[in-house]
Amino acid sequence: FIPPIQELSVSLLFLHVLHVTAQLNVVGPGHSLSVTVGRDVVLPCQLSPTLNAQTMTVRWIRQHVSETVHLYRDGQDLYLEQMEEYRGRTKLSHDHLLRGKLDLIIADVRPSDDGLYVCSVQDDAGYAEALVDLEVSAPFFHDAHPWKVALAVVLVTLLTLILGLSVYTVLLFKEK
């Protein structure tokens, strides 16, 4: 026999534990991701603890414009709210949703894709989000200043001239 006050305390504790374990938590990579223009990139995002996310609403948005990059709801991808510049370039793996992975794949990365993304998830238990920072760089001399490029061209030209003159001088002396 349990006294009513103890029974109530145990019930409240049990409900509190259920509520705490049911809360959503989303984890991003914790560091910036780097990708070169033209490549594909995976923006990682994970439910913690691992839960099946197939019945949840998963939305990826650009933080600075608060517009939808990708939306998954009711078991399907919805493209009507998607920003036009991402149409046909994003994918969410439905198989990975079973394991709580909310990773977004962006194909053929463009310079305009650079910036912060918000990975958000919502269900009856609540709402949670994580930030993912994507740094997009151009191929080759993506961060070179014009004066550095000009200096490199001048140095290569000078070295080529010096080498050419040296070879010419050696050949000239060999003939004598």
C-alpha positions as CSV (number, residue, x, y, z in Angstrom):
1,F,0.0,0.0,0.0
2,I,1.4,3.4,-1.1
3,P,0.1,6.6,0.6
4,P,-1.7,8.9,-1.9
5,I,0.9,11.7,-1.5
6,Q,3.7,9.3,-2.4
7,E,1.7,7.9,-5.3
8,L,1.2,11.5,-6.6
9,S,4.9,12.3,-6.2
10,V,5.9,9.2,-8.1
11,S,3.4,9.9,-10.9
12,L,4.6,13.5,-11.2
13,L,8.3,12.4,-11.3
14,F,7.4,9.8,-14.0
15,L,5.6,12.5,-16.1
16,H,8.6,14.8,-15.7
17,V,11.0,12.2,-16.9
18,L,8.8,11.4,-19.8
19,H,8.6,15.1,-20.7
20,V,12.4,15.6,-20.4
21,T,13.2,12.5,-22.6
22,A,10.6,13.5,-25.2
23,Q,12.1,17.0,-25.8
24,L,13.7,17.5,-29.1
25,N,17.4,18.4,-29.4
26,V,19.2,19.0,-32.7
27,V,23.0,19.0,-33.1
28,G,24.9,20.6,-35.9
29,P,28.6,20.0,-36.8
30,G,30.0,22.6,-34.3
31,H,32.4,24.0,-36.9
32,S,32.3,25.7,-40.3
33,L,32.1,23.5,-43.4
34,S,34.2,24.5,-46.5
35,V,33.3,23.6,-50.0
36,T,34.5,24.6,-53.5
37,V,32.1,26.1,-56.1
38,G,30.6,23.4,-58.3
39,R,30.9,20.6,-55.8
40,D,28.2,18.9,-53.7
41,V,28.1,19.3,-49.9
42,V,26.4,17.6,-47.0
43,L,25.2,19.9,-44.3
44,P,25.0,17.6,-41.2
45,C,22.3,17.8,-38.6
46,Q,21.3,15.1,-36.1
47,L,18.6,14.5,-33.5
48,S,19.9,13.8,-30.1
49,P,18.9,11.4,-28.7
50,T,18.5,9.5,-32.0
51,L,14.8,9.4,-32.9
52,N,12.9,8.5,-36.1
53,A,12.3,11.8,-37.9
54,Q,10.1,10.4,-40.7
55,T,6.9,11.8,-39.1
56,M,8.5,15.1,-38.1
57,T,8.7,18.4,-40.0
58,V,12.2,19.1,-41.1
59,R,13.0,22.6,-42.5
60,W,16.3,24.0,-43.7
61,I,16.3,27.7,-44.1
62,R,18.9,30.5,-44.8
63,Q,19.4,32.4,-41.7
64,H,19.9,35.9,-43.2
65,V,16.8,35.7,-45.4
66,S,14.7,33.3,-43.4
67,E,13.6,31.6,-46.6
68,T,13.1,27.8,-47.1
69,V,16.0,25.9,-48.7
70,H,14.3,22.5,-48.2
71,L,11.1,21.4,-46.5
72,Y,10.1,17.8,-45.5
73,R,6.6,17.3,-44.0
74,D,4.2,14.4,-43.7
75,G,6.6,12.0,-45.2
76,Q,7.4,13.9,-48.3
77,D,9.5,16.7,-49.7
78,L,7.6,19.9,-50.4
79,Y,9.0,22.3,-53.0
80,L,6.4,25.0,-53.2
81,E,8.0,27.1,-50.4
82,Q,11.6,26.4,-51.6
83,M,13.8,29.3,-52.7
84,E,14.1,29.3,-56.5
85,E,17.9,29.2,-56.5
86,Y,17.8,25.8,-54.6
87,R,15.2,24.1,-56.9
88,G,16.5,20.8,-58.1
89,R,19.7,21.1,-56.0
90,T,18.7,19.8,-52.6
91,K,18.0,16.4,-51.2
92,L,17.1,15.0,-47.8
93,S,17.8,11.2,-47.3
94,H,14.5,9.7,-46.2
95,D,16.4,6.5,-45.2
96,H,18.6,8.5,-42.8
97,L,15.6,10.1,-41.2
98,L,14.9,6.7,-39.6
99,R,18.1,7.2,-37.6
100,G,17.5,10.9,-36.8
101,K,19.9,12.2,-39.4
102,L,18.5,15.4,-41.0
103,D,21.5,16.0,-43.3
104,L,20.8,18.2,-46.3
105,I,22.7,17.6,-49.6
106,I,23.2,20.7,-51.8
107,A,24.4,19.8,-55.3
108,D,26.5,22.1,-57.6
109,V,27.3,24.6,-54.9
110,R,27.3,28.3,-55.9
111,P,29.1,31.3,-54.4
112,S,25.6,32.6,-53.2
113,D,25.2,29.4,-51.1
114,D,27.8,30.8,-48.6
115,G,26.5,31.6,-45.2
116,L,24.5,30.3,-42.2
117,Y,21.8,27.6,-42.5
118,V,19.2,26.7,-39.8
119,C,18.3,23.0,-39.5
120,S,14.9,22.9,-37.7
121,V,12.7,20.0,-36.7
122,Q,9.2,20.0,-35.2
123,D,6.7,17.5,-34.0
124,D,4.2,17.1,-31.1
125,A,7.0,17.1,-28.6
126,G,8.2,20.5,-29.6
127,Y,10.7,22.4,-31.8
128,A,14.5,22.5,-32.0
129,E,17.1,23.9,-34.3
130,A,20.8,24.0,-35.0
131,L,23.0,26.3,-37.1
132,V,25.4,25.1,-39.8
133,D,27.9,27.5,-41.3
134,L,28.9,26.9,-44.9
135,E,32.0,28.7,-46.4
136,V,32.0,28.5,-50.2
137,S,35.3,29.2,-52.0
138,A,36.1,29.6,-55.7
139,P,38.5,27.1,-57.3
140,F,42.2,28.0,-57.6
141,F,43.0,31.5,-56.4
142,H,39.7,32.0,-54.5
143,D,41.2,34.3,-51.8
144,A,44.2,35.8,-53.7
145,H,44.3,39.5,-54.0
146,P,44.9,40.9,-57.5
147,W,48.3,42.3,-56.5
148,K,49.4,38.9,-55.3
149,V,48.4,37.3,-58.6
150,A,50.2,40.1,-60.6
151,L,53.4,39.6,-58.4
152,A,53.3,35.8,-59.0
153,V,53.0,36.4,-62.8
154,V,55.9,38.8,-62.8
155,L,58.1,36.5,-60.8
156,V,57.3,33.5,-63.1
157,T,58.1,35.6,-66.1
158,L,61.4,36.8,-64.7
159,L,62.4,33.3,-63.7
160,T,61.6,32.1,-67.2
161,L,63.7,34.9,-68.8
162,I,66.6,34.3,-66.5
163,L,66.5,30.5,-67.2
164,G,66.2,31.2,-70.9
165,L,69.1,33.6,-70.9
166,S,71.2,31.1,-68.9
167,V,70.6,28.3,-71.4
168,Y,71.3,30.7,-74.3
169,T,74.6,31.8,-72.8
170,V,75.7,28.2,-72.1
171,L,74.9,27.2,-75.7
172,L,76.7,30.3,-77.0
173,F,79.9,29.5,-75.1
174,K,79.7,25.8,-76.2
175,E,79.8,26.9,-79.9
176,K,83.1,28.9,-79.4
